[in-house]
Amino acid sequence: MKKLNLPKDEFISPALIWKRIVAFLIDMLIIVLVVFIPFRKFIEGMIPQNGSFMDTYKLLAGTEQTGQIAAVYFGMSLLTFLYFYKLENKMGQTIGKKIMNLYVVSDLKPQKRWQMALRNAAFIPLFPFDVLVIADPLVMLFTKSNQRLTEMLGKTRVVEKQSYTVI
């Protein structure tokens, strides 16, 4: 049978929520393996493993270790933020999005750095950004375009490319 050399065309559409969730889970697996597991050893050395909750609370309340743990937590959050910011800013997709064939696109041309920073603000562990951890994905469930709150504010969208053959 002879292969037909038909022209192909493509269009973009809003990414399906399930694809976005799978892409995010892949990205979080990478973050856990590369960031969280190495830092875990450091934190475990600072907190007693067989003490009660109150013993741990008394140890950490207002001690030097509290500041150290907060600094480690902030460093882990910063690395998570940078993972999403750098990859989406440079390539338009993270590793999880690449596997799921999803792309971040900007409504502004050319794309601005502040857009990628804003869309990933939920990873910043400071008030009011930490509220976005819950509010941001909830908004996505109630919009037709499946956009998170920070995506709407940053004028970005996550899309997927669909290919079809023109007959």
Secondary structure per residue as TSV (DSSP state, phi and psi in degrees):
chain	resnum	aa	ss	phi	psi
A	1	M	-	360.0	133.6
A	2	K	-	-83.6	134.8
A	3	K	-	-78.4	135.2
A	4	L	-	-88.6	137.6
A	5	N	-	-97.7	73.4
A	6	L	-	-85.8	144.4
A	7	P	-	-68.0	144.9
A	8	K	E	-110.3	147.8
A	9	D	E	-133.8	163.2
A	10	E	E	-142.2	157.7
A	11	F	E	-140.5	161.1
A	12	I	E	-108.4	147.7
A	13	S	E	-140.0	159.5
A	14	P	E	-57.3	140.0
A	15	A	-	-66.5	140.9
A	16	L	-	-68.1	144.2
A	17	I	H	-60.0	-42.1
A	18	W	H	-63.6	-34.7
A	19	K	H	-68.9	-37.5
A	20	R	H	-65.4	-40.3
A	21	I	H	-65.8	-44.6
A	22	V	H	-62.9	-43.7
A	23	A	H	-60.3	-42.5
A	24	F	H	-64.8	-41.3
A	25	L	H	-63.9	-38.8
A	26	I	H	-62.4	-45.9
A	27	D	H	-62.0	-40.4
A	28	M	H	-69.1	-33.0
A	29	L	H	-61.9	-42.8
A	30	I	H	-62.5	-44.5
A	31	I	H	-61.0	-43.6
A	32	V	I	-61.3	-45.6
A	33	L	I	-68.7	-38.2
A	34	V	I	-92.5	-32.7
A	35	V	I	-110.3	-57.0
A	36	F	I	-68.2	-43.6
A	37	I	H	-63.3	-45.7
A	38	P	H	-61.2	-38.0
A	39	F	H	-73.9	-23.3
A	40	R	H	-59.9	-42.1
A	41	K	H	-60.0	-39.9
A	42	F	H	-65.8	-44.5
A	43	I	H	-69.1	-40.0
A	44	E	H	-59.9	-32.2
A	45	G	H	-70.9	-19.7
A	46	M	H	-94.3	-23.4
A	47	I	S	-111.6	130.3
A	48	P	-	-63.8	135.8
A	49	Q	S	-86.5	-25.0
A	50	N	S	-115.1	19.2
A	51	G	S	-90.6	165.7
A	52	S	-	-77.2	170.5
A	53	F	H	-58.8	-42.9
A	54	M	H	-66.6	-36.6
A	55	D	H	-62.6	-44.6
A	56	T	H	-65.1	-42.0
A	57	Y	H	-61.6	-46.1
A	58	K	H	-62.8	-38.2
A	59	L	H	-64.7	-40.1
A	60	L	H	-90.2	-19.8
A	61	A	T	-68.0	104.8
A	62	G	T	73.8	20.4
A	63	T	S	-101.5	173.5
A	64	E	H	-63.4	-31.8
A	65	Q	H	-65.1	-30.8
A	66	T	H	-59.6	-46.0
A	67	G	H	-64.2	-38.9
A	68	Q	H	-66.5	-42.6
A	69	I	H	-66.9	-39.9
A	70	A	H	-62.4	-39.8
A	71	A	H	-65.8	-40.9
A	72	V	H	-64.5	-44.7
A	73	Y	H	-59.9	-43.3
A	74	F	H	-64.8	-40.7
A	75	G	H	-63.1	-40.8
A	76	M	H	-63.5	-42.3
A	77	S	H	-65.4	-40.2
A	78	L	H	-63.3	-42.6
A	79	L	H	-64.4	-37.6
A	80	T	H	-64.5	-46.4
A	81	F	H	-58.0	-46.8
A	82	L	H	-64.3	-35.6
A	83	Y	H	-57.0	-52.6
A	84	F	H	-69.0	-44.3
A	85	Y	H	-61.5	-52.2
A	86	K	H	-64.6	-47.1
A	87	L	H	-66.7	-42.7
A	88	E	H	-70.7	-32.5
A	89	N	H	-71.9	-41.1
A	90	K	H	-83.9	-45.9
A	91	M	T	-109.8	-11.7
A	92	G	S	80.3	5.8
A	93	Q	S	-162.8	150.9
A	94	T	-	-90.3	179.3
A	95	I	H	-62.7	-43.0
A	96	G	H	-62.2	-41.8
A	97	K	H	-66.1	-37.3
A	98	K	H	-62.9	-44.2
A	99	I	H	-61.6	-38.2
A	100	M	T	-90.4	4.7
A	101	N	T	61.6	43.2
A	102	L	E	-112.7	152.1
A	103	Y	E	-135.9	147.7
A	104	V	E	-96.5	125.8
A	105	V	E	-122.2	152.9
A	106	S	E	-107.4	143.0
A	107	D	S	-79.0	-15.7
A	108	L	S	-98.4	137.9
A	109	K	S	-121.3	123.3
A	110	P	S	-75.5	161.6
A	111	Q	-	-63.3	141.1
A	112	K	-	-104.2	149.5
A	113	R	H	-64.9	-34.8
A	114	W	H	-62.5	-27.6
A	115	Q	H	-64.3	-44.3
A	116	M	H	-70.4	-35.0
A	117	A	H	-65.2	-44.1
A	118	L	H	-66.2	-42.2
A	119	R	H	-66.4	-18.3
A	120	N	T	-111.5	17.3
A	121	A	G	-63.7	-21.5
A	122	A	G	-64.2	-17.3
A	123	F	G	-86.3	-4.1
A	124	I	S	-83.9	119.9
A	125	P	-	-84.4	42.8
A	126	L	S	-127.3	147.0
A	127	F	T	-69.2	136.9
A	128	P	T	-93.6	1.3
A	129	F	G	-64.6	-32.7
A	130	D	G	-66.7	-19.3
A	131	V	G	-67.4	-27.4
A	132	L	H	-66.1	-21.2
A	133	V	H	-56.0	-36.4
A	134	I	H	-96.0	-45.9
A	135	A	H	-67.8	-38.4
A	136	D	H	-59.4	-54.7
A	137	P	H	-70.4	-27.2
A	138	L	H	-63.1	-40.4
A	139	V	H	-61.1	-36.4
A	140	M	H	-59.0	-33.7
A	141	L	H	-70.2	-18.7
A	142	F	T	-112.3	11.0
A	143	T	S	-111.5	146.8
A	144	K	T	-65.6	-34.2
A	145	S	T	-89.3	5.6
A	146	N	-	58.0	35.3
A	147	Q	-	-92.8	140.7
A	148	R	-	-76.9	164.9
A	149	L	H	-58.5	-46.4
A	150	T	H	-67.4	-26.8
A	151	E	H	-70.4	-40.5
A	152	M	H	-64.8	-44.4
A	153	L	H	-65.8	-37.0
A	154	G	H	-88.0	1.3
A	155	K	T	55.1	49.1
A	156	T	E	-128.0	162.8
A	157	R	E	-143.5	152.6
A	158	V	E	-103.8	124.4
A	159	V	E	-128.3	166.0
A	160	E	E	-127.1	145.7
A	161	K	E	-91.9	129.2
A	162	Q	E	-109.2	130.1
A	163	S	E	-106.3	146.2
A	164	Y	E	-147.5	158.1
A	165	T	E	-98.1	132.5
A	166	V	-	-86.3	123.8
A	167	I	-	-107.2	360.0
